[in-house]
Amino acid sequence: MKLFYHNMTLATSVAIVVDKLLSASRQMYLEGFVGGSSGNISGRINKDHILIKRSGRRLGFLKPRDLILVPLSAENPEGASSDYWIHREIYRLYGWCNYVIHAHPKQLVRLTLDTCLEEIPIETYEGRVYIGDYVKIFRGRRTDIPKNLNIVRDGEWGYIVEAGHGAYLFGRDLEWLLNMLHELEYIASTHYSHIRL
């Protein structure tokens, strides 16, 4: 990152994104959406670069050195998270996207493992307002994830729920993505309790 500090605007941009990513990472960890070194987070610095979690680092304990600056043109940057390619494709596809988070919400993952659902009907008011009538579940090959992203609210944010793995959320505002992560988990929990009755 030091190479970019000669430009004060870029330095400020990096500092702001680092602060937001560290704060969101801790929140995801403390709220049980990730465990160990699972999960991922990244943020756009400019049209050509992102900061992404270094492979093997625990989200709840990230330090600035655990985020690495990578160009979106890189195919497999050294040290970057194994899910870098998914983050890269999302940023390439959606120029409006500023952040990508990947988490493993327990109820959501459990629901996708215990059922063969292709979509979860949304029964909550907030869920319908913010997401729609249902949450789609992707059960295909990982290489097809970028072709199956769901865009919500006219490009305000997007998601994909990968069966048995977790959710990727992406959009303009990181706080909004954390709120939507909570909403997805609540929707899964509510639906799971209904099918067990």
N, C-alpha and C positions, 0 to 999 in steps of 0.2 A: 504494500500500500504506500510506502514512503515515496515511490516514484511519482505519485500524483499530488503530493503535498506542496509542490511549487505553485499550484493553482488553488488559490484560497477558496474559490467557489466549489470546486470538487472536494477539497478537504472538508469543507463544511457539510457538504452532501454526504460524504462517507461517515462523518461523525454522527450526524443525525440518524442515518440508517443503522449504524452499529448500535446506537442507544436503543432504538426501537426494537431491533431484533433480539438484543439481550433481554430486554424487559418482557417481550412476548414469549421468549423461550422459557424463562423462569415461570411465567404464568401457566404455560401449557404443562410444564413439569409438575408444578405444585397442585394443579387441578386434576392430575392423573390422566391426562390425555396422551402422555408418552412415558416410557420407563427405560432405564438403562441408556444406551446410546441410540435408541430408536427415535424415529421422527426426524423431521428436517425443517429448515427455515431458510429463506433467502429474501433479498431485497434488491431492487434495481437501483443502480448508482447513476447510470445514464443509458442512452439507447444501446450501448455496446457492452456494458459491464454490469455484473451483479456481485453481491456479497453472498456467500453461501456457507453453511456450516461445514467445518472440516470433518472428514470421515472419522467415525469412532468416538466423537465427543458427545458428552451428555448434555442435552438441552438445558437442564436445570442449573448447570454449573458453567455455562459458556463464559469465556472471557474474550475481549476483542481479538486476541491472537488466534482464537478458534474459528474465526470467520475469515474466509479467504476471498480475495478479489479475483474474479475470473472473467475472461472475455466470453461473450455469447457465441463467438465463432469457434471456441474450443470444443473438441469432440470428447475428450476424456482428461480433463485437467488433473494434474497430480495433487493428491490430498483432498480433492473435493468429494463430497458425499456421493454414495453409489447411485442416488436418485437424481444426480445433477442433470442427466439427460432429459428427465421429465420437466424439471424446472426450466431448463434451456428452451425446450419446445414451447412451453407455455408463454415465456417471455417473447419468443420469436413470433408466435401466432398472434399475440395480443399486446400491441404497443402500449395500451392503456394500463396494463398490469404492472403494479409496483412491488407486490409482495406475493410469495407463495409459501404456504405452510403445509406440512404433512404430519398428521397425527394418527394415533391408534385409539380412538375413543372406545372404551370397553364394551358398552352396550351396543354400539353400532357394529363393531367387529363381530361380537357374539351373535347378533341378529343375522348377519350375513352368513355366518357359519352354520347356525342351527336351522336355517330355512333355505328355500330355493327361490326366495322372492327376487323379482327383477326390478321391483319398485316398492317403496314403502308409502302407503297412503298417509297424507299429512292431516292430522286431526286437530292440531293446535292453531289458534288464531294467528299467532306470530309467524308460525311456520308457513301458513297459507299466504300471508302478506308478503313475507320475505323470500319464499322459495317457490310456492305454487301448490299444486294439488298432490304432488308426490315427490319423493326423493328417488332418483334412479340409482340402481346398483349395477355396476359393471362387473361382468363375470367372464370377460374375454382374456386374451393374451396381453401381457404387460406392454408389449411393443405397440399395441393398438390404443393405449391410454390417450395419447394426444389427439386421436381421431374421435374420441368419445367424451370430450369435455362438455359439461353443461354450463351454458351461460345464463345468468339470472339477472332480472331487472335491467334489461337493456344495456348490458355490459358493465353493470356496477360491480359485479363479482361473478365468480364461477366456481365449480367444484366437480370432483369425480369421487364416488365412493367405490373403492376397489374391494370386492368381496374377499373376506378373510384377511384383509391387510389393514385397511384404514381409509382415510379421506385426505385428498389434496384439495385445498381451497386457495383461490388466487383472486387478486383484485387490487383496487386502488388504495384502500385504507386497511391497515393492519388491525386496528382495533375492531373494525367491522368484521373482519375474517374471524377473529377470536369469538365475537358474539355469535356468528353463524356456526362456528364449531360447537358451541354450547347448544345452539338450537338443533343441530343435527343429532347430537347425543340425546337431547330431550325427546325428540321425535322417535328415535329408536327405542328409548326406554319406555315411552308411553305405548308404542305399538307392541313391544315385546310383552308388556304386562297384559295386554288384551289377548294376545294369542295363547297365553299360558292359562287363562281363566277357564 
